[in-house]
Amino acid sequence: MMEAFLKTGKLGQSSGASAAGSKKTSQSQGGGKRGPAPWVEKYRPRTVEDVAYQDEVVSVLKKSLSGADLPNLLFYGPPGTGKTSTILAAARDLFGDMYRERILELNASDERGISVIRDKVKRFAQLSASGRRPDGRPCPPFKVIILDEADSMTKDAQSALRRTMEKEGRSTKFCLICNYVSRIIEPLTSRCAKFRFKPLANTILQGRLEMIAAKEGIKVSEAGMGALLTTSEGDLRMAITTLQSCARLKSGGDGPEAITETDVSELSGVVSKEWLDRIMSTLQNNSYFDMENLLQEFMCEGYSISQLIHQIHVQVVQDDHLSDGQKSQICEALAVSESRLLDGANEYLQLVDISSTMMSTFAKGA
Amino acid sequence: MSLWVDKHRPKKLSKMDYHAELSDHLTRLVSSGDFPHLLIHGPSGAGKKTRVMALLRELYGHGVDRLRIEHQGFETPSKKKIEILTIASNYHIEVNASDVGIYDRIVIQELIKTMASSQQLNSEGDPRNHPEKQNNPPMGIALKIGLELPVNASDVGIYDRIVIQELIKTMASSQQLNSEGQRDFKVVVLTEVDRLTKDAQHALRRTMEKYMATCRILLVTNSTSKVIPAIRSRCLNIRIPAPSVNEVMRVLQTVAKKEGCNLPSELAQKISEKSQRNLRRAILLTEACKVQQYPFKNDQDVMDLDWEVFLKDTAQQIVQEQSPKRLQEVRGRLYELLTHCIPPDVIFIGLHKELVKNCDGELRTEVTHLASQYEHRLTQGNKSIYHLEAFVAKFMSIYMKFVEETMGDF
């Protein structure tokens, strides 16, 4: 039990410490002397109000904060849309100082086999939670167990949760967080209120990034901001990390320089436009050995092939010269290779496969 | 005598022979004394590890060169004991977690946690929060001795014990002195991240955020395709492209000059092209050439690697005849390659490259398609010979059909 508390204690401390830059002054070891904290942590929303863009969730949570009961929650959606931030902020709003005692956070970095669910989670769930704080003020009479990255839990561990969730439902609320709701077993999803987190709209992203940039005193050129928005695709965490990385690289030397488009695309691993054009035009030429040489050269550049597949896909779909049939053939090949890459197949062979399929499709169409 | 590759490895970021802009970026990055988690990716022989070490040296000084090799034991929840080889200095630890196969997740969970919490002791954190304190004897001392020992002890014969004792004392006190210059964090270098299981990668996600204060993680990988997006978005991605042929040539010539031999530019050119822009291979080849024949001649043959020749012959055999008997012979040769530890995907690439040369048009697309399909299956299965053989057999059958059809036209 103590262990569980310690763990949550630590967590509270570390995320508290990063907040401390602006709010608290008492902290055991400073985030200040340790140089810059990751901006993702620094600008994590502190209250539910601050959470960007996810209006439905926010309104439900606000209601429960104002006294109504909190259902079991299931947050799902693409990375970087604020799932973890939302629940952490909500917990802070709910419990205030009691935060550490009332929260058990488990994520994929903790052991979460079936035994842990049986011991740790169950025991935590069985603790009673009083409706009063030590100082007598009222506080919500329940605890929250956050299972972050729940889609990486085994099926067995998930089923072990079922009964616990019902039995202790009165005193313990569960919050499951995952990217893919389909990987959570049906009995669990039916016990939770589901909330989908949408990829953030560009205007919201831009607003946040500009806010951070202004606070950190860095300049971002207009094209650079555009590149940030397109490469992140609604993933705010990625956008912020990229922004910070760019800022880091630019920070030394003489004064802050503005962040440009090339900086952003280099750091986010996007394949450069020249390379993409070269590959596409070589494929049009229908010469296998030219293609082979070019691809070998491309492999030496160290780009990620899944990134290339993604970019080729965008380009192919938007290409007006291709017929629908051609597009669907190419997309099929892209999809197959993408899934094979995920399984760990060799990048070069997959790339050659895609390219030769595309080449023959181009040749047929012409 | 060490290999040229190790001997002439640049020690400082400023001494890197190519990618000057990248080195400049990295220098700026560490100049503030702090950096985010890094994901360093690039083809092999591009200088990833060299840059990582240079980066660490820039941060911690020469302490990082005092390496020690340790076996670390871990216990899985099912009480199975696993052991892994780590290379560590006082400031960083380097692990190839994929060595332990499916147990890599445990290694990552345990390792980073111990690493992160042991650090706090040194930086006068609140010891009450860290019951692990007792488990961390001043290991740095013992291990530093281990490395200094061979030099000193042999010089003083039977008095080595005294030397060691003295050494420990000086070490212990110098440790104290150094501690002011120490950083607040340690570095975990994880190599071959692309071979980590998904499970282990997921385990890294939150760990990376949680222990940000005490621990930086440097991930080194050949390709980012196999790294899950959640990790990619938590790291500063640094791409290290392979050096161009000209850059390889330049490096070869500097190395040769340092070794006091004269490398004709034509030979350098030949070697660089043969090495496929892999600098490590290029330097090894140069050294091999020197052993073979010195002084260098312009028209000197650059050694082909045996297995490459062998693979080419195998492909040739497949094209020459398509029959069950030949298939069996090819199987023998494939086994031979596998027993010499040539990775199956490399065999696939080699075979594919040679076979495609003998095909045209549609057939090429088909063969390529097959190669990628069978190679994919190989990653999911675990007996590589089946998949290699299936590919060969399939190729034989479509090639035969193709030849018959073209013959039929005449």
Interface residues (C-beta under 8 A of the other chain):
Chain A: L6 G9 K10 L11 S14 A17 S28 Q29 G31 K33 R34 G35 P36 A37 P38 V40 E41 P79 G80 N107 A108 S109 D110 E111 G113 S115 D148 E149 S152 N179 D235 R237 M238 T241 Q244 S245 R248 L249 K250 S251 G252 G253 E266 L267 S268 G269 Y288 E292 Q296 M299 C300 E301 G302 Y303 S304 I305 S306 Q307 S337 R340 L341 L342 D343 G344 A345 N346 E347 Y348 L349 Q350 V352 D353 S356 T357 M359 S360
Chain B: H25 T27 R28 L29 S31 S32 G33 D34 F35 P36 H41 G42 P43 A46 P77 Q109 S123 G125 D126 N129 D184 D194 K198 D199 H202 A203 L204 R205 R206 T207 E209 K210 M212 A213 S223 T224 S225 K226 P229 A230 R232 S233 R234 C235 L236 N237 R239 I240 P241 A242 Q276 R277 D345 F348 I349 H352 K353 V356 G361 E362 R364 T365 T368 H369 A371 S372 Q373 E375 H376 T379 Q380
